[in-house]
Amino acid sequence: MSNTEIEKTLMKEVKEMTEQGYRPSTQAVDFVKVLGPERAVNGLTHDFITIKQHNKSFDQLKVVIIGDIKHSRVARSLAEGLKIMSVKELTLISPESLKPNLEDYVDANYTSNLDEGLIGADVVMALRIQQERIKSSSEEFVSENYFNNYGLTNQRLASCNDDVIIMHPGPMNRGIEISD
């Protein structure tokens, strides 16, 4: 299936859900438009095309978002889009200090335990630690400490489904969010 065909399929699914009465929250404009002023349709569409290429149906997927969710526009846009696509399960994983306002992620599960949250994941979206937005100088943001508790490694990913896909919106900090 080409990217264009996948995009058309996604758009058809969104249209059908909208016709059945689903209305995006006030934070979402529309799946086709910008979901947040800094997250253009190209990025979000690419994320959904990538997920669709590797998986059959959103309603059977466990998607995990890990990292600096509190400061991430990508996480909010992705979560809103996944809600539209009726994802089976969305799990958010971050240190307590980077925990988002869960009112923005109504149907999501939250845990600060990476190993617990990754069990059975089909898609893992790792987010960049946005140190420029973090006001505290907590020891938790020492790269080595963060990586030891929240960094993705082959060992940690072993609890995910065998065909898990790992995604990152970039720029990636190797050795912090994900192993080299």
FILUMKOL-431135 format. One record per atom (N, C-alpha, C): residue number from 1; residue in one letter; atom name; x, y, z. Coordinates in nm, 4 decimals. Each point is the difference from the previous one (the first is absolute). Layout:
REC    i  aa  at         x         y         z
REC  NUM   A  CA         X         Y         Z
...
! end
This chain:
REC    i  aa  at         x         y         z
REC    1   M   N    0.0843   -0.1175    0.0000
REC    1   M  CA   -0.0843    0.1175    0.0000
REC    1   M   C    0.0889    0.1240    0.0000
REC    2   S   N   -0.0248    0.0955   -0.0888
REC    2   S  CA    0.0806    0.1216   -0.0068
REC    2   S   C   -0.0382    0.0952    0.1127
REC    3   N   N    0.0867    0.0978    0.0245
REC    3   N  CA   -0.0292    0.0990    0.1035
REC    3   N   C   -0.1293    0.0745   -0.0302
REC    4   T   N   -0.0230    0.0308   -0.1274
REC    4   T  CA   -0.1221    0.0701   -0.0392
REC    4   T   C   -0.1230   -0.0840    0.0311
REC    5   E   N    0.0068   -0.1294   -0.0285
REC    5   E  CA   -0.1124   -0.0890    0.0290
REC    5   E   C   -0.0242   -0.0093    0.1507
REC    6   I   N    0.1067   -0.0092    0.0766
REC    6   I  CA   -0.0127   -0.0063    0.1461
REC    6   I   C   -0.0607    0.1297    0.0518
REC    7   E   N    0.0471    0.1130   -0.0510
REC    7   E  CA   -0.0531    0.1284    0.0438
REC    7   E   C   -0.1496    0.0089   -0.0328
REC    8   K   N   -0.0393   -0.0450   -0.1181
REC    8   K  CA   -0.1422    0.0013   -0.0371
REC    8   K   C   -0.0807   -0.0890    0.0938
REC    9   T   N    0.0543   -0.1169    0.0339
REC    9   T  CA   -0.0682   -0.0910    0.0925
REC    9   T   C   -0.0175    0.0662    0.1360
REC   10   L   N    0.1057    0.0641    0.0497
REC   10   L  CA   -0.0077    0.0683    0.1286
REC   10   L   C   -0.1037    0.1107   -0.0036
REC   11   M   N    0.0008    0.0767   -0.1058
REC   11   M  CA   -0.0933    0.1110   -0.0112
REC   11   M   C   -0.1437   -0.0516   -0.0079
REC   12   K   N   -0.0206   -0.1119   -0.0678
REC   12   K  CA   -0.1334   -0.0601   -0.0094
REC   12   K   C   -0.0472   -0.0421    0.1395
REC   13   E   N    0.0898   -0.0628    0.0776
REC   13   E  CA   -0.0347   -0.0424    0.1355
REC   13   E   C   -0.0354    0.1206    0.0871
REC   14   V   N    0.0762    0.1081   -0.0127
REC   14   V  CA   -0.0282    0.1209    0.0775
REC   14   V   C   -0.1358    0.0572   -0.0407
REC   15   K   N   -0.0254    0.0044   -0.1296
REC   15   K  CA   -0.1274    0.0529   -0.0497
REC   15   K   C   -0.1174   -0.0824    0.0539
REC   16   E   N    0.0126   -0.1330   -0.0050
REC   16   E  CA   -0.1074   -0.0864    0.0492
REC   16   E   C   -0.0258    0.0225    0.1486
REC   17   M   N    0.1070    0.0137    0.0781
REC   17   M  CA   -0.0174    0.0234    0.1433
REC   17   M   C   -0.0668    0.1347    0.0254
REC   18   T   N    0.0384    0.1009   -0.0787
REC   18   T  CA   -0.0597    0.1315    0.0145
REC   18   T   C   -0.1488   -0.0058   -0.0336
REC   19   E   N   -0.0334   -0.0727   -0.1065
REC   19   E  CA   -0.1402   -0.0137   -0.0390
REC   19   E   C   -0.0812   -0.0743    0.1062
REC   20   Q   N    0.0663   -0.0858    0.0778
REC   20   Q  CA   -0.0684   -0.0750    0.1055
REC   20   Q   C   -0.0114    0.0806    0.1295
REC   21   G   N    0.0429    0.1250   -0.0051
REC   21   G  CA   -0.0195    0.0868    0.1150
REC   21   G   C    0.1247    0.0334    0.0790
REC   22   Y   N    0.1168   -0.0591   -0.0332
REC   22   Y  CA    0.1205    0.0358    0.0738
REC   22   Y   C    0.0388    0.1430   -0.0342
REC   23   R   N    0.0266    0.0785    0.1018
REC   23   R  CA    0.0486    0.1356   -0.0202
REC   23   R   C    0.1292    0.0151    0.0791
REC   24   P   N    0.1062    0.0473   -0.0668
REC   24   P  CA    0.1265    0.0201    0.0709
REC   24   P   C   -0.0183    0.0977    0.1167
REC   25   S   N    0.0844   -0.0142    0.0996
REC   25   S  CA   -0.0064    0.0918    0.1133
REC   25   S   C    0.0366    0.1397   -0.0476
REC   26   T   N   -0.0145    0.0974    0.0867
REC   26   T  CA    0.0308    0.1371   -0.0378
REC   26   T   C    0.1479    0.0181   -0.0330
REC   27   Q   N    0.0847   -0.0917    0.0440
REC   27   Q  CA    0.1422    0.0105   -0.0338
REC   27   Q   C    0.0269   -0.0439   -0.1427
REC   28   A   N   -0.0875   -0.0810   -0.0551
REC   28   A  CA    0.0226   -0.0506   -0.1354
REC   28   A   C   -0.0812    0.0814   -0.0985
REC   29   V   N    0.0603    0.0368   -0.1085
REC   29   V  CA   -0.0716    0.0697   -0.1046
REC   29   V   C   -0.0614   -0.1044   -0.0911
REC   30   D   N    0.0809   -0.0894   -0.0493
REC   30   D  CA   -0.0440   -0.1055   -0.0894
REC   30   D   C    0.1234   -0.0840   -0.0285
REC   31   F   N   -0.0190   -0.1267   -0.0298
REC   31   F  CA    0.1135   -0.0860   -0.0319
REC   31   F   C    0.0716    0.0498   -0.1251
REC   32   V   N   -0.0742    0.0557   -0.0934
REC   32   V  CA    0.0571    0.0429   -0.1273
REC   32   V   C    0.0747    0.1313    0.0139
REC   33   K   N   -0.0370    0.0789    0.0973
REC   33   K  CA    0.0634    0.1296    0.0198
REC   33   K   C    0.1097   -0.0127    0.1035
REC   34   V   N    0.0419    0.1098    0.0511
REC   34   V  CA    0.1050    0.0010    0.1012
REC   34   V   C   -0.0605   -0.0357    0.1355
REC   35   L   N    0.0608   -0.0963    0.0682
REC   35   L  CA   -0.0438   -0.0368    0.1348
REC   35   L   C    0.0953    0.0658    0.0980
REC   36   G   N   -0.0201    0.1251    0.0221
REC   36   G  CA    0.0911    0.0793    0.0799
REC   36   G   C    0.0802    0.0850   -0.0949
REC   37   P   N    0.0264    0.1250    0.0315
REC   37   P  CA    0.0585    0.0928   -0.0962
REC   37   P   C    0.1376   -0.0403   -0.0521
REC   38   E   N    0.0757   -0.0781    0.0747
REC   38   E  CA    0.1340   -0.0343   -0.0436
REC   38   E   C    0.0100   -0.1380   -0.0642
REC   39   R   N   -0.1077   -0.0750   -0.0038
REC   39   R  CA    0.0040   -0.1374   -0.0517
REC   39   R   C   -0.0738   -0.0055   -0.1322
REC   40   A   N    0.0727    0.0149   -0.1100
REC   40   A  CA   -0.0622    0.0030   -0.1322
REC   40   A   C   -0.0540   -0.1366   -0.0377
REC   41   V   N   -0.0943    0.0000   -0.0911
REC   41   V  CA   -0.0637   -0.1232   -0.0442
REC   41   V   C    0.1025   -0.0994   -0.0542
REC   42   N   N    0.1049    0.0480   -0.0633
REC   42   N  CA    0.0997   -0.0921   -0.0560
REC   42   N   C    0.0609   -0.0893    0.1060
REC   43   G   N    0.0350    0.0558    0.1152
REC   43   G  CA    0.0601   -0.0810    0.1057
REC   43   G   C   -0.0968   -0.1018    0.0560
REC   44   L   N   -0.1199    0.0455    0.0323
REC   44   L  CA   -0.0992   -0.0904    0.0570
REC   44   L   C   -0.0451   -0.1034   -0.1023
REC   45   T   N   -0.0217    0.0443   -0.1239
REC   45   T  CA   -0.0393   -0.0947   -0.1050
REC   45   T   C    0.1082   -0.1051   -0.0183
REC   46   H   N    0.1252    0.0421    0.0032
REC   46   H  CA    0.1112   -0.0949   -0.0133
REC   46   H   C   -0.0019   -0.1021    0.1129
REC   47   D   N   -0.0265    0.0464    0.1220
REC   47   D  CA   -0.0081   -0.0921    0.1139
REC   47   D   C   -0.1083   -0.1052   -0.0225
REC   48   F   N   -0.1167    0.0447   -0.0439
REC   48   F  CA   -0.1112   -0.0924   -0.0197
REC   48   F   C    0.0226   -0.0933   -0.1183
REC   49   I   N    0.0631    0.0505   -0.1050
REC   49   I  CA    0.0333   -0.0861   -0.1142
REC   49   I   C    0.0984   -0.1075    0.0444
REC   50   T   N    0.1002    0.0390    0.0769
REC   50   T  CA    0.0984   -0.0961    0.0500
REC   50   T   C   -0.0672   -0.1074    0.0843
REC   51   I   N   -0.0874    0.0403    0.0906
REC   51   I  CA   -0.0701   -0.0969    0.0848
REC   51   I   C   -0.0866   -0.0912   -0.0857
REC   52   K   N   -0.0737    0.0574   -0.0935
REC   52   K  CA   -0.0905   -0.0785   -0.0849
REC   52   K   C    0.0775   -0.0981   -0.0886
REC   53   Q   N    0.1166    0.0384   -0.0487
REC   53   Q  CA    0.0817   -0.0893   -0.0839
REC   53   Q   C    0.0427   -0.1247    0.0753
REC   54   H   N    0.0185    0.0119    0.1298
REC   54   H  CA    0.0510   -0.1116    0.0796
REC   54   H   C   -0.1070   -0.0762    0.0765
REC   55   N   N   -0.1206    0.0511    0.0008
REC   55   N  CA   -0.1070   -0.0616    0.0781
REC   55   N   C   -0.1298    0.0007   -0.0796
REC   56   K   N   -0.0876   -0.0924    0.0324
REC   56   K  CA   -0.1250   -0.0118   -0.0733
REC   56   K   C   -0.1060    0.0987    0.0441
REC   57   S   N   -0.0223    0.0122    0.1275
REC   57   S  CA   -0.1129    0.0779    0.0471
REC   57   S   C    0.0358    0.0740    0.1290
REC   58   F   N   -0.0326    0.1277    0.0055
REC   58   F  CA    0.0281    0.0793    0.1187
REC   58   F   C   -0.0734   -0.0530    0.1233
REC   59   D   N   -0.1180   -0.0563   -0.0201
REC   59   D  CA   -0.0788   -0.0432    0.1158
REC   59   D   C    0.0538   -0.1268    0.0657
REC   60   Q   N    0.1108   -0.0505   -0.0500
REC   60   Q  CA    0.0656   -0.1164    0.0605
REC   60   Q   C    0.1366    0.0347    0.0586
REC   61   L   N    0.0366    0.1275   -0.0015
REC   61   L  CA    0.1357    0.0407    0.0361
REC   61   L   C    0.0137    0.0545    0.1414
REC   62   K   N    0.1136   -0.0328    0.0599
REC   62   K  CA    0.0433    0.0675    0.1216
REC   62   K   C    0.1132    0.0928   -0.0416
REC   63   V   N   -0.0211    0.1288    0.0195
REC   63   V  CA    0.1000    0.1007   -0.0333
REC   63   V   C    0.0529    0.0587    0.1299
REC   64   V   N    0.1319    0.0135    0.0077
REC   64   V  CA    0.0661    0.0557    0.1177
REC   64   V   C    0.0726    0.1271   -0.0412
REC   65   I   N   -0.0201    0.1050    0.0756
REC   65   I  CA    0.0767    0.1233   -0.0173
REC   65   I   C    0.0843    0.0160    0.1241
REC   66   I   N    0.1304    0.0181   -0.0201
REC   66   I  CA    0.0921    0.0067    0.1131
REC   66   I   C    0.0882    0.1228   -0.0084
REC   67   G   N    0.0215    0.0627    0.1144
REC   67   G  CA    0.0944    0.1111    0.0054
REC   67   G   C   -0.0595    0.1263    0.0576
REC   68   D   N    0.0385    0.1118   -0.0583
REC   68   D  CA   -0.0404    0.1326    0.0478
REC   68   D   C   -0.1384    0.0339   -0.0547
REC   69   I   N   -0.1001   -0.0695    0.0501
REC   69   I  CA   -0.1375    0.0168   -0.0479
REC   69   I   C   -0.0555    0.1348    0.0458
REC   70   K   N    0.0404    0.0458    0.1146
REC   70   K  CA   -0.0497    0.1256    0.0557
REC   70   K   C    0.0236    0.1177   -0.0942
REC   71   H   N    0.1134    0.0020   -0.0685
REC   71   H  CA    0.0361    0.1120   -0.0864
REC   71   H   C   -0.0184   -0.0302   -0.1484
REC   72   S   N   -0.0614   -0.1111   -0.0336
REC   72   S  CA   -0.0034   -0.0458   -0.1384
REC   72   S   C   -0.1304    0.0305   -0.0721
REC   73   R   N    0.0110    0.0765   -0.1078
REC   73   R  CA   -0.1154    0.0217   -0.0873
REC   73   R   C   -0.0230   -0.1239   -0.0858
REC   74   V   N    0.1074   -0.0710   -0.0326
REC   74   V  CA   -0.0111   -0.1238   -0.0777
REC   74   V   C   -0.0880   -0.1006    0.0737
REC   75   A   N    0.0228   -0.0160    0.1303
REC   75   A  CA   -0.0779   -0.0971    0.0786
REC   75   A   C   -0.1480    0.0350   -0.0003
REC   76   R   N   -0.0319    0.1273    0.0191
REC   76   R  CA   -0.1410    0.0405    0.0009
REC   76   R   C   -0.0648   -0.0237   -0.1359
REC   77   S   N    0.0684    0.0353   -0.1071
REC   77   S  CA   -0.0541   -0.0203   -0.1343
REC   77   S   C   -0.0185   -0.1474   -0.0302
REC   78   L   N    0.1006   -0.0798    0.0320
REC   78   L  CA   -0.0077   -0.1435   -0.0250
REC   78   L   C   -0.1130   -0.0628    0.0808
REC   79   A   N   -0.0117    0.0368    0.1268
REC   79   A  CA   -0.1061   -0.0559    0.0846
REC   79   A   C   -0.1378    0.0350   -0.0551
REC   80   E   N   -0.0164    0.1233   -0.0437
REC   80   E  CA   -0.1290    0.0415   -0.0564
REC   80   E   C   -0.0301   -0.0792   -0.1273
REC   81   G   N    0.0992   -0.0153   -0.0852
REC   81   G  CA   -0.0187   -0.0785   -0.1228
REC   81   G   C   -0.0295   -0.1461    0.0289
REC   82   L   N    0.0678   -0.0572    0.0993
REC   82   L  CA   -0.0243   -0.1396    0.0370
REC   82   L   C   -0.1410   -0.0184    0.0550
REC   83   K   N   -0.0483    0.1004    0.0711
REC   83   K  CA   -0.1376   -0.0057    0.0506
REC   83   K   C   -0.0969   -0.0021   -0.1183
REC   84   I   N    0.0244    0.0840   -0.0981
REC   84   I  CA   -0.0836    0.0035   -0.1196
REC   84   I   C    0.0017   -0.1354   -0.0704
REC   85   M   N    0.1164   -0.0640   -0.0021
REC   85   M  CA    0.0154   -0.1276   -0.0699
REC   85   M   C   -0.0390   -0.1192    0.0878
REC   86   S   N   -0.0507    0.0254    0.1189
REC   86   S  CA   -0.0492   -0.1035    0.0923
REC   86   S   C    0.1071   -0.1001    0.0410
REC   87   V   N    0.1178    0.0500    0.0344
REC   87   V  CA    0.1063   -0.0891    0.0449
REC   87   V   C   -0.0482   -0.0787    0.1218
REC   88   K   N    0.0412   -0.1242    0.0085
REC   88   K  CA   -0.0428   -0.0873    0.1106
REC   88   K   C    0.0502    0.0510    0.1348
REC   89   E   N    0.1280    0.0347    0.0054
REC   89   E  CA    0.0589    0.0423    0.1275
REC   89   E   C    0.1118    0.0989   -0.0251
REC   90   L   N   -0.0006    0.1074    0.0758
REC   90   L  CA    0.1076    0.0988   -0.0020
REC   90   L   C    0.0573    0.0075    0.1401
REC   91   T   N    0.1302   -0.0223    0.0101
REC   91   T  CA    0.0685    0.0071    0.1292
REC   91   T   C    0.1053    0.1092   -0.0064
REC   92   L   N   -0.0001    0.0869    0.0973
REC   92   L  CA    0.0978    0.1077    0.0133
REC   92   L   C    0.0986   -0.0384    0.1093
REC   93   I   N    0.1285    0.0141   -0.0293
REC   93   I  CA    0.1039   -0.0353    0.0975
REC   93   I   C    0.0965    0.1169    0.0131
REC   94   S   N    0.0188    0.0461    0.1228
REC   94   S  CA    0.0958    0.1072    0.0243
REC   94   S   C    0.0306    0.0052    0.1493
REC   95   P   N    0.1093    0.0681    0.0349
REC   95   P  CA    0.0221    0.0268    0.1424
REC   95   P   C   -0.1153    0.0884    0.0490
REC   96   E   N   -0.0293   -0.0047    0.1263
REC   96   E  CA   -0.1079    0.0825    0.0564
REC   96   E   C    0.0177    0.1475   -0.0363
REC   97   S   N    0.1236    0.0472   -0.0025
REC   97   S  CA    0.0257    0.1414   -0.0287
REC   97   S   C   -0.0330    0.0375   -0.1443
REC   98   L   N   -0.0127   -0.0987   -0.0893
REC   98   L  CA   -0.0342    0.0257   -0.1401
REC   98   L   C   -0.1384   -0.0539   -0.0347
REC   99   K   N   -0.0758   -0.0334    0.1032
REC   99   K  CA   -0.1360   -0.0503   -0.0177
REC   99   K   C   -0.0879    0.1128   -0.0539
REC  100   P   N   -0.0751   -0.0284   -0.1048
REC  100   P  CA   -0.0859    0.1043   -0.0559
REC  100   P   C   -0.1272    0.0176    0.0823
REC  101   N   N   -0.0742    0.1022   -0.0320
REC  101   N  CA   -0.1335    0.0172    0.0560
REC  101   N   C   -0.0864   -0.1084   -0.0628
REC  102   L   N   -0.0416   -0.0956    0.0772
REC  102   L  CA   -0.0733   -0.1147   -0.0540
REC  102   L   C   -0.1392    0.0366   -0.0499
REC  103   E   N   -0.0475    0.1193    0.0307
REC  103   E  CA   -0.1263    0.0463   -0.0589
REC  103   E   C    0.0140    0.0163   -0.1511
REC  104   D   N    0.1230    0.0203   -0.0477
REC  104   D  CA    0.0259    0.0119   -0.1432
REC  104   D   C    0.0110   -0.1368   -0.0673
REC  105   Y   N    0.0018   -0.1063    0.0790
REC  105   Y  CA    0.0169   -0.1370   -0.0502
REC  105   Y   C   -0.1054   -0.0889    0.0654
REC  106   V   N   -0.1250    0.0315   -0.0220
REC  106   V  CA   -0.1123   -0.0584    0.0728
REC  106   V   C   -0.0001   -0.1520    0.0029
REC  107   D   N    0.0209   -0.0644   -0.1120
REC  107   D  CA   -0.0099   -0.1465   -0.0054
REC  107   D   C    0.1341   -0.0712    0.0166
REC  108   A   N    0.1034    0.0733    0.0333
REC  108   A  CA    0.1332   -0.0595    0.0101
REC  108   A   C    0.0277   -0.0533    0.1404
REC  109   N   N    0.0851   -0.1023    0.0055
REC  109   N  CA    0.0534   -0.0503    0.1265
REC  109   N   C    0.1318    0.0710    0.0244
REC  110   Y   N    0.0339    0.0223    0.1250
REC  110   Y  CA    0.1282    0.0607    0.0338
REC  110   Y   C    0.0743   -0.0894    0.0977
REC  111   T   N    0.1315   -0.0108   -0.0203
REC  111   T  CA    0.0869   -0.0660    0.0963
REC  111   T   C    0.1371    0.0665   -0.0043
REC  112   S   N    0.0678   -0.0033    0.1119
REC  112   S  CA    0.1386    0.0467    0.0030
REC  112   S   C    0.0960   -0.1187   -0.0108
REC  113   N   N   -0.0549   -0.1204   -0.0127
REC  113   N  CA    0.0807   -0.1218   -0.0084
REC  113   N   C    0.0130   -0.0434   -0.1456
REC  114   L   N    0.1161    0.0226   -0.0589
REC  114   L  CA    0.0234   -0.0300   -0.1414
REC  114   L   C   -0.0215   -0.1471   -0.0314
REC  115   D   N    0.0590   -0.0877    0.0793
REC  115   D  CA   -0.0091   -0.1437   -0.0289
REC  115   D   C   -0.1450   -0.0489    0.0033
REC  116   E   N   -0.0772    0.0491    0.0936
REC  116   E  CA   -0.1415   -0.0370    0.0104
REC  116   E   C   -0.0797    0.0543   -0.1203
REC  117   G   N    0.0258    0.1227   -0.0366
REC  117   G  CA   -0.0749    0.0648   -0.1077
REC  117   G   C    0.0279   -0.0561   -0.1385
REC  118   L   N    0.1181   -0.0561   -0.0205
REC  118   L  CA    0.0361   -0.0523   -0.1323
REC  118   L   C   -0.0588   -0.1383   -0.0300
REC  119   I   N   -0.0479   -0.0697    0.0997
REC  119   I  CA   -0.0491   -0.1373   -0.0208
REC  119   I   C   -0.1098   -0.0021   -0.1055
REC  120   G   N    0.0230   -0.0777   -0.1045
REC  120   G  CA   -0.0996   -0.0195   -0.1053
REC  120   G   C   -0.0161    0.1151   -0.0974
REC  121   A   N    0.0930    0.0943   -0.0003
REC  121   A  CA   -0.0119    0.1156   -0.0895
REC  121   A   C    0.0187   -0.0396   -0.1457
REC  122   D   N   -0.0797    0.0621   -0.0868
REC  122   D  CA    0.0118   -0.0169   -0.1452
REC  122   D   C    0.0764    0.1162   -0.0624
REC  123   V   N   -0.0141    0.1182    0.0594
REC  123   V  CA    0.0650    0.1220   -0.0486
REC  123   V   C    0.0555    0.0733    0.1205
REC  124   V   N    0.1263    0.0431   -0.0103
REC  124   V  CA    0.0622    0.0796    0.1053
REC  124   V   C    0.0506    0.1293   -0.0618
REC  125   M   N   -0.0516    0.1120    0.0488
REC  125   M  CA    0.0447    0.1322   -0.0440
REC  125   M   C    0.0835    0.0589    0.1119
REC  126   A   N    0.1299    0.0104   -0.0220
REC  126   A  CA    0.0897    0.0601    0.0982
REC  126   A   C    0.0119    0.1486   -0.0312
REC  127   L   N   -0.0104    0.0822    0.1019
REC  127   L  CA    0.0072    0.1448   -0.0168
REC  127   L   C    0.1312    0.0543    0.0528
REC  128   R   N    0.0441    0.1088   -0.0569
REC  128   R  CA    0.1219    0.0675    0.0424
REC  128   R   C   -0.0234    0.0695    0.1341
REC  129   I   N    0.0997   -0.0067    0.0858
REC  129   I  CA   -0.0036    0.0758    0.1245
REC  129   I   C    0.0309    0.1444   -0.0363
REC  130   Q   N   -0.0959    0.0865    0.0238
REC  130   Q  CA    0.0118    0.1405   -0.0405
REC  130   Q   C    0.0572    0.0828    0.1149
REC  131   Q   N    0.1294   -0.0136    0.0179
REC  131   Q  CA    0.0648    0.0661    0.1131
REC  131   Q   C   -0.0183    0.1515   -0.0034
REC  132   E   N   -0.0150    0.0557   -0.1194
REC  132   E  CA   -0.0185    0.1445   -0.0101
REC  132   E   C   -0.1351    0.0449    0.0572
REC  133   R   N   -0.0938   -0.0925    0.0162
REC  133   R  CA   -0.1316    0.0337    0.0559
REC  133   R   C   -0.0126   -0.0389    0.1464
REC  134   I   N    0.0954   -0.0737    0.0486
REC  134   I  CA   -0.0058   -0.0471    0.1380
REC  134   I   C    0.0638    0.1062    0.0888
REC  135   K   N   -0.0761    0.0495    0.0941
REC  135   K  CA    0.0473    0.1105    0.0839
REC  135   K   C    0.0784   -0.0469    0.1222
REC  136   S   N   -0.0265   -0.1221    0.0431
REC  136   S  CA    0.0710   -0.0468    0.1193
REC  136   S   C    0.1335   -0.0608   -0.0406
REC  137   S   N    0.0919   -0.0013    0.0901
REC  137   S  CA    0.1297   -0.0617   -0.0277
REC  137   S   C    0.0109   -0.1301    0.0782
REC  138   S   N   -0.1113   -0.0672    0.0108
REC  138   S  CA   -0.0077   -0.1251    0.0749
REC  138   S   C    0.1030   -0.1007   -0.0507
REC  139   E   N    0.0521   -0.0780    0.0906
REC  139   E  CA    0.0977   -0.1031   -0.0344
REC  139   E   C   -0.0576   -0.1013   -0.0995
REC  140   E   N   -0.1319   -0.0074   -0.0056
REC  140   E  CA   -0.0677   -0.0948   -0.0874
REC  140   E   C    0.0363    0.0222   -0.1471
REC  141   F   N    0.0455    0.1208   -0.0340
REC  141   F  CA    0.0281    0.0303   -0.1388
REC  141   F   C    0.1460   -0.0199   -0.0368
REC  142   V   N    0.0758   -0.0544    0.0897
REC  142   V  CA    0.1347   -0.0398   -0.0359
REC  142   V   C   -0.0163   -0.1130   -0.1012
REC  143   S   N    0.0616    0.0155   -0.1153
REC  143   S  CA   -0.0187   -0.0938   -0.1111
REC  143   S   C    0.0136   -0.1454    0.0415
REC  144   E   N    0.1040   -0.0304    0.0755
REC  144   E  CA    0.0265   -0.1378    0.0401
REC  144   E   C   -0.1127   -0.0549    0.0875
REC  145   N   N   -0.0469    0.0824    0.0936
REC  145   N  CA   -0.1073   -0.0416    0.0896
REC  145   N   C   -0.1297   -0.0219   -0.0785
REC  146   Y   N   -0.0315    0.0912   -0.0909
REC  146   Y  CA   -0.1217   -0.0147   -0.0808
REC  146   Y   C    0.0097   -0.1274   -0.0838
REC  147   F   N    0.1129   -0.0191   -0.0658
REC  147   F  CA    0.0154   -0.1186   -0.0856
REC  147   F   C   -0.0145   -0.1284    0.0817
REC  148   N   N    0.0588   -0.0042    0.1184
REC  148   N  CA   -0.0098   -0.1205    0.0833
REC  148   N   C   -0.1439   -0.0339    0.0367
REC  149   N   N   -0.0847    0.1010    0.0157
REC  149   N  CA   -0.1387   -0.0225    0.0408
REC  149   N   C   -0.1001   -0.0024   -0.1151
REC  150   Y   N    0.0302    0.0735   -0.1081
REC  150   Y  CA   -0.0997    0.0157   -0.1071
REC  150   Y   C    0.0548   -0.0191   -0.1409
REC  151   G   N    0.1275   -0.0279   -0.0135
REC  151   G  CA    0.0576   -0.0178   -0.1328
REC  151   G   C   -0.0416   -0.1320   -0.0630
REC  152   L   N   -0.0273    0.0025   -0.1299
REC  152   L  CA   -0.0394   -0.1220   -0.0711
REC  152   L   C    0.1230   -0.0796   -0.0407
REC  153   T   N   -0.0016   -0.1267    0.0352
REC  153   T  CA    0.1066   -0.0932   -0.0358
REC  153   T   C   -0.0644   -0.1259   -0.0564
REC  154   N   N    0.0790   -0.0815   -0.0660
REC  154   N  CA   -0.0532   -0.1271   -0.0507
REC  154   N   C   -0.0559   -0.0850    0.1142
REC  155   Q   N    0.0669    0.0000    0.1123
REC  155   Q  CA   -0.0456   -0.0779    0.1157
REC  155   Q   C   -0.1377    0.0482    0.0468
REC  156   R   N   -0.0170    0.1293    0.0101
REC  156   R  CA   -0.1293    0.0538    0.0450
REC  156   R   C   -0.1098   -0.0258   -0.1023
REC  157   L   N    0.0334    0.0061   -0.1278
REC  157   L  CA   -0.0995   -0.0195   -0.1052
REC  157   L   C   -0.0415   -0.1461   -0.0161
REC  158   A   N    0.0694   -0.0905    0.0672
REC  158   A  CA   -0.0321   -0.1432   -0.0102
REC  158   A   C   -0.1414   -0.0308    0.0505
REC  159   S   N   -0.0554    0.0826    0.0864
REC  159   S  CA   -0.1349   -0.0246    0.0513
REC  159   S   C   -0.1103    0.0499   -0.0950
REC  160   C   N    0.0405    0.0704   -0.1041
REC  160   C  CA   -0.0961    0.0464   -0.1007
REC  160   C   C   -0.0351   -0.1153   -0.0923
REC  161   N   N   -0.1014    0.0183   -0.0830
REC  161   N  CA   -0.0308   -0.1005   -0.1014
REC  161   N   C    0.1174   -0.0149   -0.0951
REC  162   D   N    0.0152   -0.1170   -0.0592
REC  162   D  CA    0.1149   -0.0290   -0.0860
REC  162   D   C    0.0146    0.0969   -0.1166
REC  163   D   N   -0.1112    0.0490   -0.0527
REC  163   D  CA    0.0058    0.0883   -0.1161
REC  163   D   C   -0.0178    0.1476    0.0368
REC  164   V   N    0.0394    0.0361    0.1221
REC  164   V  CA   -0.0119    0.1375    0.0461
REC  164   V   C    0.0755    0.0942   -0.0947
REC  165   I   N   -0.0569    0.1187   -0.0188
REC  165   I  CA    0.0734    0.1019   -0.0736
REC  165   I   C    0.0363    0.1115    0.0978
REC  166   I   N    0.1213    0.0510   -0.0159
REC  166   I  CA    0.0510    0.1069    0.0856
REC  166   I   C    0.0032    0.1266   -0.0843
REC  167   M   N   -0.0591    0.1050    0.0522
REC  167   M  CA   -0.0056    0.1266   -0.0723
REC  167   M   C    0.0562    0.1116    0.0890
REC  168   H   N    0.0473    0.1059   -0.0648
REC  168   H  CA    0.0499    0.1182    0.0706
REC  168   H   C   -0.0177    0.1189   -0.0935
REC  169   P   N   -0.0610    0.1083    0.0478
REC  169   P  CA   -0.0238    0.1145   -0.0879
REC  169   P   C    0.1255    0.0813   -0.0303
REC  170   G   N    0.1082   -0.0237    0.0734
REC  170   G  CA    0.1252    0.0711   -0.0207
REC  170   G   C   -0.0062    0.1399    0.0600
REC  171   P   N    0.1126    0.0610    0.0209
REC  171   P  CA    0.1312   -0.0629   -0.0093
REC  171   P   C    0.0210   -0.0958    0.1175
REC  172   M   N    0.0737   -0.1056   -0.0259
REC  172   M  CA    0.0197   -0.1061    0.0986
REC  172   M   C    0.1309    0.0251    0.0769
REC  173   N   N   -0.0059   -0.0245    0.1287
REC  173   N  CA    0.1198    0.0058    0.0852
REC  173   N   C    0.0419   -0.1435    0.0294
REC  174   R   N    0.0874   -0.0552   -0.0815
REC  174   R  CA    0.0465   -0.1378    0.0224
REC  174   R   C    0.0756   -0.0059    0.1320
REC  175   G   N   -0.0250   -0.1082    0.0716
REC  175   G  CA    0.0621   -0.0164    0.1307
REC  175   G   C   -0.0801    0.0658    0.1116
REC  176   I   N   -0.1091    0.0676   -0.0361
REC  176   I  CA   -0.0906    0.0576    0.1004
REC  176   I   C   -0.1367   -0.0652   -0.0142
REC  177   E   N   -0.0637    0.0166   -0.1173
REC  177   E  CA   -0.1322   -0.0583   -0.0212
REC  177   E   C    0.0088   -0.1431   -0.0529
REC  178   I   N    0.1045   -0.0281   -0.0726
REC  178   I  CA    0.0139   -0.1299   -0.0655
REC  178   I   C    0.1476   -0.0359   -0.0054
REC  179   S   N    0.0287   -0.1292    0.0114
REC  179   S  CA    0.1404   -0.0424    0.0005
REC  179   S   C    0.0624    0.0200   -0.1374
REC  180   D   N    0.1307    0.0104   -0.0004
REC  180   D  CA    0.0734    0.0148   -0.1278
REC  180   D   C   -0.0086   -0.1260   -0.0835
! end
